[in-house]
């Protein structure tokens, strides 16, 4: 299937993309996204695609439901595994497979993201306090965060840094998020960026992460909150 291509806007491409999706998604698409989000929040796992179609088809024809899901795949808001029977990613960056980037919601459910910068968007996205755990990709050190409302209220270690990979509006979102991570220190970020000079993006030392990085995460989180209609 051909995926939606979004105009490149430099560092603001992801924010612009999610804002547009929040405006463009159909009522049926929002209903499907809400259903999936509720399952993740309440149970931490998702039904098969066929079971999801059956559940959503209680209020519309099955062909209509399938068309809605196809549109969400086109819009990059859902992806399926090779069998087509399992949701692989949700809202671009949430993975149904375990990753090193874990977010625990107040409901008790554990969610996993493709990259650790996305953990910063989890609290505004789900309207919940989030305890997040990840590992620095340079040092392997564990990073623990408490996220509430629109900020980081606790962080260990202190002084974490981040890198937000740029998106050209066409490449797979999975690739963008896998290169968008948190680091245990400014020094770790500096070493990683020097070793990955081919990855285009915005490196953020600790002070910039708290303002620029968190601000960008909140904007995309709020846009996706509108998408799930909660």
C-alpha positions as CSV (number, residue, x, y, z in Angstrom):
1,X,0.0,0.0,0.0
2,X,1.2,3.5,-0.8
3,X,1.8,5.5,2.4
4,X,0.8,9.1,2.9
5,X,3.6,11.6,2.1
6,X,3.8,14.8,4.2
7,X,5.5,18.0,3.1
8,X,8.9,18.3,4.7
9,X,9.1,21.1,7.3
10,X,12.5,20.4,8.8
11,X,12.3,19.9,12.6
12,X,8.6,20.7,12.6
13,X,7.6,17.9,10.1
14,X,6.4,15.4,12.8
15,X,4.4,18.1,14.7
16,X,2.8,19.2,11.4
17,X,2.0,15.7,10.4
18,X,0.2,14.7,13.6
19,X,-1.7,18.0,13.6
20,X,-2.9,17.3,10.1
21,X,-3.9,13.7,10.9
22,X,-5.9,15.0,13.9
23,X,-7.8,17.2,11.5
24,X,-8.1,14.7,8.7
25,X,-9.0,11.4,10.3
26,X,-12.6,10.3,9.7
27,X,-15.1,9.6,12.6
28,X,-14.7,5.9,11.8
29,X,-11.0,6.2,12.0
30,X,-11.1,8.0,15.3
31,X,-13.4,5.3,16.6
32,X,-11.0,2.6,15.6
33,X,-8.0,4.4,17.1
34,X,-10.0,5.0,20.3
35,X,-10.9,1.3,20.5
36,X,-7.3,0.3,20.1
37,X,-6.1,2.9,22.7
38,X,-8.6,1.7,25.2
39,X,-7.4,-1.9,24.8
40,X,-3.8,-0.7,25.3
41,X,-4.6,1.4,28.4
42,X,-6.8,-1.2,30.1
43,X,-5.1,-4.5,29.1
44,X,-1.7,-3.6,27.6
45,X,-2.3,-5.8,24.6
46,X,-4.4,-5.8,21.4
47,X,-6.7,-8.3,19.7
48,X,-5.9,-9.8,16.3
49,X,-6.8,-7.7,13.2
50,X,-9.7,-10.1,12.4
51,X,-11.0,-9.8,15.9
52,X,-10.7,-6.0,15.8
53,X,-12.6,-5.9,12.5
54,X,-15.4,-8.1,14.1
55,X,-15.6,-5.8,17.1
56,X,-15.7,-2.6,15.1
57,X,-18.2,-4.1,12.6
58,X,-20.9,-4.3,15.2
59,X,-22.0,-0.8,14.1
60,X,-21.1,-0.8,10.4
61,X,-20.5,-3.2,7.5
62,X,-17.4,-5.2,7.6
63,X,-16.2,-3.8,4.2
64,X,-16.5,-0.3,5.7
65,X,-14.4,-1.3,8.7
66,X,-11.7,-2.8,6.5
67,X,-11.6,0.4,4.4
68,X,-11.3,2.5,7.6
69,X,-8.3,0.4,8.8
70,X,-6.7,0.5,5.3
71,X,-7.0,4.3,5.5
72,X,-5.3,4.4,8.9
73,X,-2.5,2.3,7.5
74,X,-2.2,4.7,4.5
75,X,-2.0,7.6,7.0
76,X,0.8,5.8,8.9
77,X,-1.3,5.6,12.1
78,X,-1.4,1.8,12.0
79,X,0.9,-0.9,10.6
80,X,0.4,-4.7,10.5
81,X,2.9,-7.5,10.6
82,X,3.7,-9.5,7.5
83,X,0.8,-11.9,8.2
84,X,-1.6,-9.0,8.3
85,X,-3.2,-10.5,11.4
86,X,-1.4,-8.5,14.1
87,X,-1.0,-4.7,14.7
88,X,2.7,-3.9,14.7
89,X,2.7,-0.2,15.5
90,X,0.1,2.3,16.7
91,X,0.1,6.1,16.1
92,X,3.5,5.7,14.4
93,X,5.7,5.0,17.4
94,X,4.0,2.6,19.8
95,X,5.1,-1.0,19.3
96,X,3.1,-4.1,20.2
97,X,6.5,-5.9,20.6
98,X,8.7,-5.3,23.6
99,X,11.4,-2.7,23.1
100,X,13.9,-1.2,25.6
101,X,11.7,1.9,25.8
102,X,8.9,1.2,28.3
103,X,6.1,3.4,29.7
104,X,4.0,2.3,32.6
105,X,0.7,4.0,32.9
106,X,-1.3,4.6,36.0
107,X,-3.7,1.9,34.9
108,X,-0.8,-0.6,35.4
109,X,-0.4,-1.3,31.6
110,X,3.0,-1.3,30.1
111,X,3.5,0.3,26.6
112,X,6.6,0.1,24.4
113,X,7.9,2.7,22.0
114,X,10.2,2.5,19.0
115,X,12.5,5.2,20.4
116,X,13.0,6.7,23.8
117,X,12.4,10.4,22.8
118,X,8.8,9.3,22.2
119,X,8.5,8.4,25.9
120,X,8.3,12.2,26.5
121,X,5.0,12.3,24.6
122,X,3.4,9.5,26.5
123,X,1.9,11.5,29.3
124,X,0.0,14.1,27.1
125,X,-0.8,11.3,24.6
126,X,-2.7,9.2,27.2
127,X,-3.6,11.9,29.7
128,X,-1.9,9.8,32.4
129,X,1.1,10.0,34.7
130,X,3.9,7.8,33.2
131,X,6.8,6.0,34.7
132,X,9.3,5.5,31.9
133,X,12.4,3.3,31.6
134,X,14.9,3.1,28.8
135,X,18.7,2.7,28.2
136,X,21.2,5.2,26.8
137,X,22.2,3.9,23.4
138,X,25.7,5.1,23.9
139,X,26.6,4.0,27.4
140,X,23.9,1.4,28.1
141,X,23.0,3.2,31.4
142,X,19.4,2.8,32.6
143,X,17.4,6.0,32.4
144,X,14.2,6.4,34.6
145,X,11.7,9.2,34.3
146,X,8.5,10.3,35.9
147,X,6.3,12.2,33.4
148,X,3.3,14.2,34.5
149,X,1.2,16.7,32.6
150,X,3.6,18.5,30.3
151,X,7.0,17.9,32.0
152,X,9.5,15.7,33.6
153,X,9.1,15.7,37.3
154,X,11.8,13.1,38.1
155,X,14.8,11.9,36.2
156,X,17.6,9.5,37.0
157,X,20.3,10.2,36.1
158,X,19.9,14.0,36.2
159,X,21.1,15.9,33.2
160,X,19.8,13.6,30.5
161,X,20.1,14.7,26.8
162,X,18.2,13.8,23.7
163,X,18.3,13.5,19.9
164,X,15.3,14.0,17.6
165,X,15.9,12.6,14.2
166,X,14.4,14.6,11.3
167,X,11.7,13.2,9.0
168,X,11.5,14.0,5.3
169,X,7.8,13.2,5.2
170,X,8.4,10.0,3.2
171,X,10.7,7.6,5.0
172,X,9.3,5.0,7.4
173,X,8.4,6.6,10.7
174,X,9.9,3.5,12.4
175,X,13.3,4.5,11.1
176,X,12.9,8.1,12.5
177,X,11.9,6.9,15.9
178,X,14.6,4.3,16.3
179,X,17.1,7.1,15.9
180,X,15.3,9.4,18.3
181,X,16.6,8.7,21.8
182,X,17.5,9.9,25.2
183,X,21.1,9.9,26.5
184,X,22.4,9.6,30.1
185,X,24.5,12.8,29.7
186,X,25.6,15.5,27.3
187,X,28.9,13.7,26.8
188,X,27.1,10.5,25.7
189,X,25.0,12.5,23.2
190,X,28.2,14.2,21.8
191,X,29.9,10.8,21.3
192,X,26.8,9.3,19.7
193,X,26.2,12.2,17.3
194,X,29.9,12.1,16.2
195,X,29.6,8.4,15.5
196,X,26.3,8.8,13.6
197,X,27.0,11.9,11.5
198,X,24.9,10.4,8.7
199,X,21.7,10.7,10.8
200,X,20.1,14.1,10.3
201,X,18.4,15.6,13.4
202,X,18.4,17.9,16.4
203,X,20.8,17.1,19.2
204,X,19.6,18.5,22.5
205,X,21.8,18.9,25.5
206,X,20.2,18.7,28.9
207,X,18.9,22.3,29.1
208,X,17.5,22.2,25.6
209,X,15.8,18.9,26.1
210,X,13.8,20.2,29.0
211,X,12.4,23.1,26.9
212,X,12.7,22.4,23.2
213,X,12.5,18.6,23.3
214,X,9.7,18.4,25.8
215,X,7.8,21.1,24.0
216,X,8.0,19.2,20.7
217,X,6.9,16.0,22.5
218,X,3.9,17.7,24.1
219,X,2.8,19.1,20.8
220,X,2.8,15.7,19.1
221,X,1.3,14.0,22.2
222,X,-1.6,16.5,22.3
223,X,-2.2,16.0,18.6
224,X,-2.4,12.2,19.0
225,X,-4.6,12.7,22.1
226,X,-7.1,14.3,19.7
227,X,-6.7,11.3,17.3
228,X,-7.8,8.8,19.9
229,X,-10.7,11.0,20.9
230,X,-10.4,10.5,24.6
